[in-house]
Structure formats: structure tokens, C-alpha cells
């Protein structure tokens, strides 16, 4: 985000279907009046699908004044959401939902992108930690948002005093995890400081971490479990006046950043060296206030990457729910799988076996309940389903609470 914070964040990855993945495309927020020289009067509300490799628009599914919207609260239509500026958004490729936080309203909103109604239904849920009147203070604005590798969404306000976790699905739930904690090694660079830590965007990696790209080219790594935030440094090679408003990971695991106020276009960033280089052909394109995708950093190089990307195994005729697991029980649905014996395994993120159970599938459509032992530690696990020959048929991630 810019220092005046009128440049708002919003992007989602292209709609994911079971038949194909378009992981190099995202939806970017652009201004409705980009020809206006006054940035304070710009309204960042247009959503365009773009190709990260070129920065060019593929299509424009949602433009200001061209799409009919209806706002729903607790399942009931309450009012039109109107034309508003959005401060942050994230896309969940598993549920095909777009989550966002508007600038002047203290709530989480989401859209089911599979909704084919002429009137697009926008759902809302109060954030809880802040009211509409508190948004007069820009420190309270939710300006960064992403879906983590554990399936939860994470949103962060400007001064990093509220890390918000939200679930996806039909009935999202919001939890305020509290303030980020500066690693003592950060020295004078604080994630809470408006000159170094405000604005920008977040991306996630396959190991369960978040990366905060602030508006000032500054990078922080966030440990979700401890909330300890480590200062990485600044991105190398960007133009001096280039504000890093948007960030996304492309299908190759490369970080892509965009700016709302620079004609220099998109830059790719190596997440090992933090060196950037301009993406040819993106110069002079429409300014983009935010970028995001369903891709995770390091998912191709992580041992457990099969869990965190949409591997073909996870699209087999086995499904798992609910997730997260809150009562020690989850279910596996087998659809048109061969009758026979199977084995379910739960492994921690280091690959150690934590639990296993043998199953006997007796019908082509069977739902089996898995009861976890009471001593099972809370956290992230890998779920595997194996056939009688120990061939892996299905993997997914699960959160035990």
C-alpha cells in the first residue's frame, strides 16, 4: 500500500476446477478511474483476471457498475454492498471462494465463485475486534490477507496488532489470534512501525509460514503458531519509489510483486536471495494494487508438498471432512472405490506416523468415521489413504484442534 493507504489490496487466483488448474492466472484489483491524477479519489474496485507471466488482462469478470451485487448477513439479503474500496482479499482454491475486507466496513466478506446467479451474493461476518467507527484510524484497517497451507485464511491489520484467522466453507468462523511479536533479532525494524511494517500483502509457504511484503519493499516471515515475526530484509533491485502493494506466488514458486503507483510493471522475486527482476512486457500496464494466488511458496521443494498443492491424489474419489477437526472425529467418504481393505494414516509434518487405522470398504459409496485417540496433539497432520498393496490413493492436510 501507499503511505496514504488509498491503494487497497485485492486479488484472487483464477477459478480452480477439478478438471484443470490455471495456476499462472490471478485476479488483480485495479482502479475504476485510473486516468484520474488524484490518487485519493481513485476507487480500487475493479477485478481483472491477469496472467502473471505477462501482466496482461485475460478477462474482466467484475467491473465497477457492471455487476449486480446483493449483500447477505446470516443467510438473509440485507442491502446492496454498493461500490466500496477493498483493503484486502484472499482466494481459497479448494472451495473456490473469494474472501475480502472492505475499507469502510469492519467485516469479513466472501463470494462463492461457483454461484451462477445473475445477482452475485456477497456474504458478511463481523470481524469482532473493531467497529466501523474505529476504521477512522488507518492502523485498524485489514490490509493483508492470504490462505495458508493449513486451509485457514489469515488477515492482518496495518499496525499488526490483530492477526485474524478465519475458516473457509459455508459458515466461516473468525478468531483473533492477537498481536504479532517482533523477533528480538529484528533490532530497530518493527512490524508494527508505520514506516516499515504497514500496507502491502501476504503470501504463504508450504511449510506453514506466512510472508509479509509491506508497502515499503520490506519482508517479514511470520510463524503462525508463535506469531513471532522475523525481519528478512528488503527486496533487492526494485525502483526506489516502487511501492510493493501486491504479492502472489506463481506456479513456479516465484514471488511476484506489483505496484499501485509505478509504471514499471511486475517484478519477480527469488525467495532465496530476495533479488528481483522486471518481468518483460509488463511495463506501462494498468497499475495493480494487489496480487494473490492459491499457490504456495516452496511447495515444489517441500517434502510434504503433496499435501499442500492440489495433487491429483487429492482429487481421487475420496474426500475428507470436517476440517479442521474440533471433536476428535472426521469422516472419509469413498465414492466408487473398489470394495476391499484400506488403511488410513496420519503423519505429522516431519513425516512421523502418529495414527493409523485399517478400514473395510463394503460398498461403492461409503462414509467411514475416524475417531482419533484422546492423546492426539493439536496441530497439522498429513492424512493418507492406502490400498491393500500400500499404494497411496489419497492425501490431504488436516488440522486437529
Secondary structure as UniProt FT lines:
FT   TURN            3..4
FT   STRAND          11..13
FT   TURN            18..19
FT   TURN            23..24
FT   STRAND          25..31
FT   TURN            32..35
FT   HELIX           39..41
FT   STRAND          44..51
FT   TURN            52..54
FT   STRAND          57..62
FT   TURN            64..66
FT   STRAND          69..73
FT   TURN            74..75
FT   STRAND          76..79
FT   STRAND          86..92
FT   TURN            93..96
FT   STRAND          97..102
FT   TURN            103..104
FT   STRAND          107..112
FT   TURN            113..114
FT   STRAND          120..126
FT   HELIX           132..136
FT   HELIX           138..140
FT   STRAND          142..147
FT   TURN            149..150
FT   STRAND          153..157
FT   TURN            158..159
FT   STRAND          163..166
FT   STRAND          174..176
FT   STRAND          181..182
FT   HELIX           184..186
FT   TURN            187..188
FT   TURN            191..192
FT   TURN            194..196
FT   STRAND          201..205
FT   TURN            206..207
FT   STRAND          209..213
FT   TURN            215..216
FT   STRAND          218..223
FT   TURN            224..226
FT   STRAND          228..234
FT   TURN            240..241
FT   STRAND          246..249
FT   TURN            251..252
FT   STRAND          255..258
FT   TURN            263..264
FT   STRAND          267..269
FT   TURN            271..273
FT   STRAND          275..278
FT   TURN            280..281
FT   TURN            283..284
FT   TURN            298..301
FT   TURN            303..304
FT   HELIX           305..308
FT   TURN            309..310
FT   HELIX           312..315
FT   STRAND          318..321
FT   STRAND          329..335
FT   STRAND          340..347
FT   TURN            349..350
FT   STRAND          353..361
FT   STRAND          365..371
FT   TURN            374..375
FT   STRAND          379..386
FT   TURN            388..389
FT   STRAND          392..400
//
